[in-house]
Amino acid sequence: MIHLQLPLTIRDATESDLPRIVEIYNTAVPGRLATADLEPISVDSRQAWYNIHHPQTRPLWVAQVREQIIGWLSFQDFYGRPAYKATAELSIYIAPEHRGCGVGHQLLHHAIQTSPSLELETLLAFVFAHNQPSLRLFEKFGFQRWGYLPKVAQLDGIQRDLAILGLSLVKRDSACVSRG
């Protein structure tokens, strides 16, 4: 793997970043590896999605080298119910020319390190089972397979499985206490 040699900056996305965020996302559509969208999306269609991200609770970050955005990571609510407020779903997308260079690694590391300050205890990732690069990335950081949904997506006539990966950020005492 070739790692990025230049300094990478990770920052909160601004609304003016949305066209580049959508552009990077749309590069993943034809590959049928990282998104269930079958056609490119528009910036307008992502405006509401952008608006639900807040730096203090559910950030949307961009990774950039110099002034060029080369990837992004988003935190999203899981299931939209109050009991799940300490759980977030992560999505990571990298520009094609920077995939395999360590950008996703740096974004995910930053997400895990920042999660406690966001009051998060659990991180989830929903990854197509045939997306081996993403599965390997999350597994490097200790994510485990918590669920598996066989044949839930139809991509160009091929049924695809979805892996649900999870990481608990809470250290639990595994010792049993006798109640005597």
C-alpha positions as CSV (number, residue, x, y, z in Angstrom):
1,M,0.0,0.0,0.0
2,I,1.3,3.5,-0.9
3,H,0.7,5.9,2.0
4,L,0.0,9.5,1.6
5,Q,3.3,11.5,1.9
6,L,1.8,14.9,2.1
7,P,0.3,16.3,5.3
8,L,-3.4,15.5,5.5
9,T,-5.8,17.9,7.1
10,I,-9.1,16.7,8.5
11,R,-11.7,19.4,9.2
12,D,-15.4,20.0,9.5
13,A,-17.1,20.2,6.1
14,T,-18.7,23.5,5.1
15,E,-21.6,23.9,2.7
16,S,-19.2,25.0,0.0
17,D,-17.6,21.6,0.2
18,L,-20.8,19.8,-0.7
19,P,-20.2,19.7,-4.5
20,R,-16.8,18.0,-4.0
21,I,-18.3,15.6,-1.4
22,V,-21.0,14.6,-3.9
23,E,-18.4,14.4,-6.7
24,I,-16.3,11.9,-4.6
25,Y,-19.4,10.0,-3.6
26,N,-20.5,9.7,-7.3
27,T,-17.2,8.2,-8.3
28,A,-18.2,5.1,-6.1
29,V,-21.5,4.6,-7.9
30,P,-20.3,2.8,-11.1
31,G,-18.1,0.4,-9.1
32,R,-21.1,-1.1,-7.3
33,L,-18.8,-1.7,-4.3
34,A,-19.5,1.1,-1.8
35,T,-23.0,2.5,-2.3
36,A,-26.4,1.1,-3.1
37,D,-27.2,4.2,-5.3
38,L,-27.4,3.0,-8.9
39,E,-27.2,6.5,-10.5
40,P,-25.1,9.6,-9.5
41,I,-26.8,11.9,-7.0
42,S,-27.1,15.7,-7.2
43,V,-25.8,18.3,-4.8
44,D,-29.4,19.4,-4.2
45,S,-30.5,15.9,-3.2
46,R,-27.8,15.9,-0.5
47,Q,-28.6,19.3,1.0
48,A,-30.9,17.9,3.7
49,W,-28.3,15.2,4.5
50,Y,-25.7,17.8,4.9
51,N,-27.9,19.9,7.2
52,I,-28.3,17.1,9.7
53,H,-24.6,17.0,10.4
54,H,-23.3,19.0,13.3
55,P,-19.7,19.2,14.4
56,Q,-20.6,18.7,18.1
57,T,-22.8,15.6,17.6
58,R,-22.7,14.1,14.1
59,P,-19.8,15.6,12.2
60,L,-19.1,15.5,8.5
61,W,-15.4,15.8,7.9
62,V,-13.4,16.3,4.8
63,A,-9.8,15.2,4.3
64,Q,-7.7,17.5,2.3
65,V,-4.2,17.8,1.0
66,R,-3.2,21.4,0.5
67,E,-6.5,22.9,-0.7
68,Q,-7.9,19.7,-2.4
69,I,-10.5,17.6,-0.8
70,I,-9.6,14.0,-1.3
71,G,-12.1,12.2,0.9
72,W,-14.7,12.5,3.6
73,L,-16.3,10.8,6.6
74,S,-19.7,11.2,8.1
75,F,-21.3,10.3,11.4
76,Q,-25.0,9.5,11.1
77,D,-27.7,8.7,13.6
78,F,-28.5,5.0,13.9
79,Y,-32.1,4.1,13.7
80,G,-33.3,7.6,14.7
81,R,-34.6,6.7,18.2
82,P,-33.4,8.4,21.4
83,A,-32.2,5.2,23.0
84,Y,-29.5,4.9,20.2
85,K,-28.1,8.4,20.7
86,A,-24.7,7.0,21.8
87,T,-24.4,5.0,18.5
88,A,-23.4,6.4,15.2
89,E,-23.0,4.9,11.7
90,L,-19.9,5.9,9.8
91,S,-19.5,6.3,6.1
92,I,-16.2,6.9,4.4
93,Y,-15.6,7.9,0.7
94,I,-12.2,8.5,-0.9
95,A,-11.4,10.1,-4.3
96,P,-10.4,7.3,-6.7
97,E,-6.8,8.5,-7.2
98,H,-6.3,8.4,-3.4
99,R,-7.8,5.1,-2.5
100,G,-5.4,2.7,-0.9
101,C,-3.1,5.5,0.2
102,G,-4.1,5.7,3.9
103,V,-6.7,8.4,3.7
104,G,-9.5,6.2,5.0
105,H,-7.1,4.9,7.7
106,Q,-6.5,8.5,8.9
107,L,-10.1,9.4,8.8
108,L,-11.2,6.3,10.7
109,H,-8.5,6.7,13.3
110,H,-9.6,10.4,13.9
111,A,-13.3,9.3,14.1
112,I,-12.5,6.7,16.8
113,Q,-10.4,9.1,18.8
114,T,-13.0,11.8,18.6
115,S,-16.0,9.7,19.3
116,P,-15.9,9.9,23.1
117,S,-16.1,13.7,22.9
118,L,-19.2,13.3,20.8
119,E,-20.6,11.1,23.6
120,L,-20.5,8.0,21.4
121,E,-20.1,4.5,22.8
122,T,-20.7,2.5,19.7
123,L,-19.7,2.9,16.0
124,L,-21.3,1.0,13.2
125,A,-20.5,0.5,9.5
126,F,-22.7,-1.0,6.9
127,V,-20.5,-2.5,4.2
128,F,-21.3,-4.7,1.2
129,A,-19.7,-8.1,1.9
130,H,-17.9,-8.0,-1.5
131,N,-16.2,-4.7,-0.5
132,Q,-13.0,-6.3,0.8
133,P,-10.9,-3.1,1.0
134,S,-13.5,-1.5,3.3
135,L,-14.0,-4.6,5.4
136,R,-10.2,-4.8,5.9
137,L,-10.0,-1.1,6.9
138,F,-12.7,-1.4,9.6
139,E,-11.3,-4.8,10.8
140,K,-7.9,-3.2,11.3
141,F,-9.5,-0.9,13.9
142,G,-11.1,-3.7,15.8
143,F,-14.6,-3.6,14.2
144,Q,-16.3,-7.0,14.3
145,R,-19.1,-8.5,12.3
146,W,-22.2,-8.0,14.3
147,G,-24.7,-8.8,11.6
148,Y,-25.1,-10.2,8.1
149,L,-27.9,-9.6,5.8
150,P,-27.8,-12.0,2.8
151,K,-28.9,-10.9,-0.6
152,V,-30.5,-7.6,0.5
153,A,-29.2,-5.5,-2.5
154,Q,-29.6,-5.9,-6.2
155,L,-26.7,-4.5,-8.1
156,D,-26.8,-4.9,-11.9
157,G,-28.8,-8.2,-11.5
158,I,-26.5,-9.6,-8.8
159,Q,-27.8,-10.1,-5.3
160,R,-25.3,-8.7,-2.7
161,D,-24.9,-9.2,1.0
162,L,-24.5,-6.5,3.6
163,A,-22.2,-6.9,6.6
164,I,-22.9,-4.9,9.7
165,L,-19.7,-4.1,11.5
166,G,-19.5,-2.7,15.0
167,L,-17.0,-1.3,17.5
168,S,-17.8,-0.8,21.2
169,L,-15.8,2.1,22.6
170,V,-16.8,1.4,26.2
171,K,-14.4,-0.7,28.2
172,R,-16.4,-3.2,30.3
173,D,-15.2,-5.2,33.2
174,S,-15.5,-8.8,32.2
175,A,-15.0,-10.2,35.6
176,C,-18.0,-11.8,37.2
177,V,-19.0,-10.7,40.6
178,S,-20.4,-13.2,43.0
179,R,-23.6,-12.2,44.8
180,G,-23.4,-14.3,47.8
